[in-house]
């Protein structure tokens, strides 16, 4: 993952939304701009994608392209799905 690029883009957007100076703390700008931290947003997207994949029929062609942890199609909603973090 190149999460640093996403963090920089979000901090630029938060700075633009709030009109803050470049030296303003990013956390405060995110709160004022009502933006969740990018890491939490990515985790939410991964979780939603996993839940959506679990609702596909077992014969769906997308499941053929996914790694084995996604294929069983009977995972509980609280299962952590694989996500690169580096």
N, CA and C atoms as an extended XYZ file, in Angstrom:
258
Properties=species:S:1:pos:R:3:atomname:S:1:resname:S:1:resid:I:1 pbc="F F F"
N         0.830       -1.194        0.000 N   UNK     1
C         0.000        0.000        0.000 CA  UNK     1
C         0.862        1.240        0.000 C   UNK     1
N         0.381        2.229       -0.680 N   UNK     2
C         1.032        3.535       -0.650 CA  UNK     2
C         0.105        4.493        0.086 C   UNK     2
N        -0.110        4.183        1.343 N   UNK     3
C        -1.054        4.956        2.142 CA  UNK     3
C        -0.554        6.384        2.370 C   UNK     3
N         0.757        6.591        2.274 N   UNK     4
C         1.289        7.945        2.463 CA  UNK     4
C         0.770        8.902        1.394 C   UNK     4
N         0.619        8.410        0.161 N   UNK     5
C         0.071        9.258       -0.899 CA  UNK     5
C        -1.370        9.657       -0.585 C   UNK     5
N        -2.127        8.695       -0.047 N   UNK     6
C        -3.514        8.995        0.311 CA  UNK     6
C        -3.586        9.964        1.479 C   UNK     6
N        -2.685        9.793        2.453 N   UNK     7
C        -2.653       10.719        3.598 CA  UNK     7
C        -2.324       12.142        3.140 C   UNK     7
N        -1.345       12.254        2.239 N   UNK     8
C        -0.976       13.578        1.735 CA  UNK     8
C        -2.125       14.215        0.969 C   UNK     8
N        -2.813       13.411        0.165 N   UNK     9
C        -3.949       13.940       -0.595 CA  UNK     9
C        -5.059       14.384        0.346 C   UNK     9
N        -5.317       13.592        1.393 N   UNK    10
C        -6.363       13.966        2.336 CA  UNK    10
C        -5.975       15.205        3.129 C   UNK    10
N        -4.707       15.321        3.518 N   UNK    11
C        -4.308       16.515        4.265 CA  UNK    11
C        -4.379       17.752        3.384 C   UNK    11
N        -4.057       17.601        2.108 N   UNK    12
C        -4.196       18.726        1.169 CA  UNK    12
C        -5.654       19.119        1.032 C   UNK    12
N        -6.540       18.108        0.934 N   UNK    13
C        -7.974       18.392        0.826 CA  UNK    13
C        -8.496       19.050        2.095 C   UNK    13
N        -8.073       18.550        3.253 N   UNK    14
C        -8.521       19.136        4.523 CA  UNK    14
C        -8.030       20.578        4.648 C   UNK    14
N        -6.811       20.818        4.217 N   UNK    15
C        -6.264       22.181        4.260 CA  UNK    15
C        -7.067       23.094        3.342 C   UNK    15
N        -7.434       22.586        2.169 N   UNK    16
C        -8.204       23.376        1.208 CA  UNK    16
C        -9.607       23.641        1.738 C   UNK    16
N       -10.239       22.611        2.334 N   UNK    17
C       -11.600       22.758        2.860 CA  UNK    17
C       -11.641       23.769        3.996 C   UNK    17
N       -10.662       23.679        4.902 N   UNK    18
C       -10.694       24.539        6.086 CA  UNK    18
C       -10.013       25.884        5.874 C   UNK    18
N        -9.198       26.001        4.845 N   UNK    19
C        -8.464       27.240        4.626 CA  UNK    19
C        -7.339       27.417        5.631 C   UNK    19
N        -6.860       26.316        6.197 N   UNK    20
C        -5.833       26.366        7.236 CA  UNK    20
C        -4.449       26.571        6.620 C   UNK    20
N        -3.508       26.959        7.471 N   UNK    21
C        -2.125       27.114        7.050 CA  UNK    21
C        -1.470       25.755        6.897 C   UNK    21
N        -0.365       25.740        6.201 N   UNK    22
C         0.349       24.490        5.948 CA  UNK    22
C         0.891       23.864        7.234 C   UNK    22
N         1.143       24.658        8.234 N   UNK    23
C         1.702       24.153        9.488 CA  UNK    23
C         0.627       23.714       10.482 C   UNK    23
N        -0.637       23.811       10.110 N   UNK    24
C        -1.723       23.392       11.002 CA  UNK    24
C        -1.701       21.876       11.188 C   UNK    24
N        -2.047       21.397       12.376 N   UNK    25
C        -2.057       19.945       12.618 CA  UNK    25
C        -3.127       19.256       11.772 C   UNK    25
N        -2.755       18.142       11.168 N   UNK    26
C        -3.650       17.447       10.249 CA  UNK    26
C        -4.869       16.896       10.985 C   UNK    26
N        -4.666       16.357       12.184 N   UNK    27
C        -5.787       15.799       12.946 CA  UNK    27
C        -6.877       16.827       13.196 C   UNK    27
N        -6.484       18.027       13.569 N   UNK    28
C        -7.459       19.090       13.807 CA  UNK    28
C        -8.184       19.505       12.544 C   UNK    28
N        -7.454       19.544       11.437 N   UNK    29
C        -8.096       19.904       10.164 CA  UNK    29
C        -9.095       18.832        9.740 C   UNK    29
N        -8.749       17.549        9.967 N   UNK    30
C        -9.672       16.476        9.612 CA  UNK    30
C       -10.955       16.575       10.421 C   UNK    30
N       -10.828       16.920       11.700 N   UNK    31
C       -12.014       17.060       12.544 CA  UNK    31
C       -12.874       18.223       12.049 C   UNK    31
N       -12.252       19.364       11.779 N   UNK    32
C       -13.007       20.526       11.304 CA  UNK    32
C       -13.655       20.283        9.946 C   UNK    32
N       -12.990       19.500        9.086 N   UNK    33
C       -13.517       19.217        7.753 CA  UNK    33
C       -14.434       17.999        7.755 C   UNK    33
N       -14.627       17.365        8.912 N   UNK    34
C       -15.478       16.176        9.059 CA  UNK    34
C       -14.979       15.028        8.184 C   UNK    34
N       -13.655       14.849        8.119 N   UNK    35
C       -13.049       13.757        7.363 CA  UNK    35
C       -12.517       12.713        8.335 C   UNK    35
N       -12.881       11.446        8.151 N   UNK    36
C       -12.296       10.419        9.026 CA  UNK    36
C       -10.836       10.190        8.647 C   UNK    36
N       -10.020        9.714        9.572 N   UNK    37
C        -8.638        9.386        9.212 CA  UNK    37
C        -8.629        8.373        8.060 C   UNK    37
N        -7.706        8.520        7.139 N   UNK    38
C        -7.692        7.715        5.925 CA  UNK    38
C        -7.569        6.226        6.248 C   UNK    38
N        -6.842        5.875        7.297 N   UNK    39
C        -6.699        4.470        7.676 CA  UNK    39
C        -8.050        3.858        8.043 C   UNK    39
N        -8.854        4.598        8.804 N   UNK    40
C       -10.184        4.103        9.182 CA  UNK    40
C       -11.101        4.011        7.971 C   UNK    40
N       -10.988        4.960        7.063 N   UNK    41
C       -11.815        4.927        5.859 CA  UNK    41
C       -11.468        3.710        5.000 C   UNK    41
N       -10.176        3.407        4.874 N   UNK    42
C        -9.753        2.237        4.098 CA  UNK    42
C       -10.239        0.952        4.770 C   UNK    42
N       -10.143        0.882        6.100 N   UNK    43
C       -10.632       -0.297        6.803 CA  UNK    43
C       -12.126       -0.488        6.578 C   UNK    43
N       -12.887        0.602        6.576 N   UNK    44
C       -14.321        0.513        6.323 CA  UNK    44
C       -14.592       -0.006        4.915 C   UNK    44
N       -13.841        0.493        3.930 N   UNK    45
C       -14.025        0.037        2.555 CA  UNK    45
C       -13.686       -1.443        2.396 C   UNK    45
N       -12.613       -1.881        3.061 N   UNK    46
C       -12.218       -3.290        2.992 CA  UNK    46
C       -13.299       -4.168        3.625 C   UNK    46
N       -13.817       -3.731        4.751 N   UNK    47
C       -14.863       -4.491        5.427 CA  UNK    47
C       -16.112       -4.597        4.559 C   UNK    47
N       -16.532       -3.497        3.970 N   UNK    48
C       -17.704       -3.515        3.086 CA  UNK    48
C       -17.487       -4.423        1.882 C   UNK    48
N       -16.273       -4.379        1.323 N   UNK    49
C       -15.969       -5.218        0.167 CA  UNK    49
C       -16.036       -6.689        0.549 C   UNK    49
N       -15.526       -7.026        1.724 N   UNK    50
C       -15.588       -8.408        2.186 CA  UNK    50
C       -17.008       -8.878        2.392 C   UNK    50
N       -17.813       -8.020        3.008 N   UNK    51
C       -19.217       -8.391        3.208 CA  UNK    51
C       -19.940       -8.547        1.874 C   UNK    51
N       -19.638       -7.673        0.932 N   UNK    52
C       -20.257       -7.767       -0.383 CA  UNK    52
C       -19.827       -9.042       -1.104 C   UNK    52
N       -18.551       -9.405       -0.971 N   UNK    53
C       -18.056      -10.627       -1.610 CA  UNK    53
C       -18.707      -11.863       -0.998 C   UNK    53
N       -19.011      -11.801        0.299 N   UNK    54
C       -19.646      -12.942        0.950 CA  UNK    54
C       -21.097      -13.126        0.543 C   UNK    54
N       -21.700      -12.137       -0.067 N   UNK    55
C       -23.085      -12.286       -0.505 CA  UNK    55
C       -23.186      -12.789       -1.940 C   UNK    55
N       -22.047      -12.945       -2.621 N   UNK    56
C       -22.062      -13.454       -3.989 CA  UNK    56
C       -22.340      -14.947       -4.001 C   UNK    56
N       -22.948      -15.411       -5.069 N   UNK    57
C       -23.164      -16.842       -5.228 CA  UNK    57
C       -21.809      -17.527       -5.379 C   UNK    57
N       -21.726      -18.785       -4.964 N   UNK    58
C       -20.458      -19.515       -4.999 CA  UNK    58
C       -19.926      -19.657       -6.416 C   UNK    58
N       -20.788      -19.585       -7.418 N   UNK    59
C       -20.351      -19.751       -8.807 CA  UNK    59
C       -20.022      -18.421       -9.491 C   UNK    59
N       -20.039      -17.326       -8.747 N   UNK    60
C       -19.799      -16.010       -9.338 CA  UNK    60
C       -18.359      -15.908       -9.842 C   UNK    60
N       -18.136      -15.348      -11.044 N   UNK    61
C       -16.776      -15.277      -11.600 CA  UNK    61
C       -15.806      -14.428      -10.789 C   UNK    61
N       -16.281      -13.453      -10.045 N   UNK    62
C       -15.382      -12.626       -9.239 CA  UNK    62
C       -14.701      -13.468       -8.163 C   UNK    62
N       -15.419      -14.436       -7.609 N   UNK    63
C       -14.834      -15.272       -6.559 CA  UNK    63
C       -13.654      -16.090       -7.074 C   UNK    63
N       -13.618      -16.389       -8.362 N   UNK    64
C       -12.494      -17.130       -8.931 CA  UNK    64
C       -11.218      -16.292       -8.896 C   UNK    64
N       -11.334      -14.971       -8.900 N   UNK    65
C       -10.165      -14.090       -8.908 CA  UNK    65
C        -9.677      -13.747       -7.501 C   UNK    65
N       -10.450      -14.070       -6.469 N   UNK    66
C       -10.085      -13.714       -5.101 CA  UNK    66
C        -9.261      -14.809       -4.449 C   UNK    66
N        -8.382      -14.447       -3.480 N   UNK    67
C        -7.608      -15.460       -2.767 CA  UNK    67
C        -8.510      -16.333       -1.886 C   UNK    67
N        -7.994      -17.447       -1.440 N   UNK    68
C        -8.778      -18.444       -0.707 CA  UNK    68
C        -9.583      -17.934        0.484 C   UNK    68
N        -9.085      -17.039        1.354 N   UNK    69
C        -9.917      -16.618        2.496 CA  UNK    69
C       -11.245      -16.000        2.073 C   UNK    69
N       -11.340      -15.500        0.867 N   UNK    70
C       -12.568      -14.867        0.407 CA  UNK    70
C       -13.540      -15.884       -0.182 C   UNK    70
N       -13.042      -17.026       -0.588 N   UNK    71
C       -13.842      -17.946       -1.392 CA  UNK    71
C       -14.865      -18.739       -0.594 C   UNK    71
N       -14.642      -18.992        0.684 N   UNK    72
C       -15.510      -19.905        1.419 CA  UNK    72
C       -16.966      -19.442        1.453 C   UNK    72
N       -17.217      -18.152        1.312 N   UNK    73
C       -18.562      -17.593        1.198 CA  UNK    73
C       -19.428      -17.827        2.432 C   UNK    73
N       -18.814      -18.250        3.543 N   UNK    74
C       -19.581      -18.459        4.770 CA  UNK    74
C       -18.906      -17.771        5.953 C   UNK    74
N       -18.139      -16.738        5.703 N   UNK    75
C       -17.432      -16.048        6.770 CA  UNK    75
C       -18.394      -15.200        7.588 C   UNK    75
N       -18.143      -15.113        8.868 N   UNK    76
C       -18.945      -14.265        9.733 CA  UNK    76
C       -18.602      -12.805        9.446 C   UNK    76
N       -19.543      -11.877        9.671 N   UNK    77
C       -19.276      -10.455        9.386 CA  UNK    77
C       -18.119       -9.864       10.187 C   UNK    77
N       -17.768      -10.463       11.331 N   UNK    78
C       -16.707       -9.876       12.145 CA  UNK    78
C       -15.327      -10.425       11.806 C   UNK    78
N       -15.206      -11.204       10.722 N   UNK    79
C       -13.906      -11.733       10.319 CA  UNK    79
C       -13.083      -10.621        9.690 C   UNK    79
N       -11.806      -10.535       10.085 N   UNK    80
C       -10.920       -9.518        9.496 CA  UNK    80
C       -10.465      -10.009        8.130 C   UNK    80
N       -10.607       -9.192        7.134 N   UNK    81
C       -10.240       -9.552        5.780 CA  UNK    81
C        -8.807       -9.109        5.500 C   UNK    81
N        -8.116       -9.833        4.609 N   UNK    82
C        -6.713       -9.500        4.332 CA  UNK    82
C        -6.552       -8.109        3.733 C   UNK    82
N        -5.604       -7.343        4.277 N   UNK    83
C        -5.343       -5.997        3.761 CA  UNK    83
C        -3.870       -5.696        3.932 C   UNK    83
N        -3.223       -5.287        2.868 N   UNK    84
C        -1.814       -4.901        2.960 CA  UNK    84
C        -1.673       -3.597        3.715 C   UNK    84
N        -0.693       -3.495        4.569 N   UNK    85
C        -0.514       -2.270        5.365 CA  UNK    85
C         0.917       -1.789        5.309 C   UNK    85
N         1.539       -1.871        4.193 N   UNK    86
C         2.925       -1.447        4.220 CA  UNK    86
C         3.362       -0.608        3.120 C   UNK    86
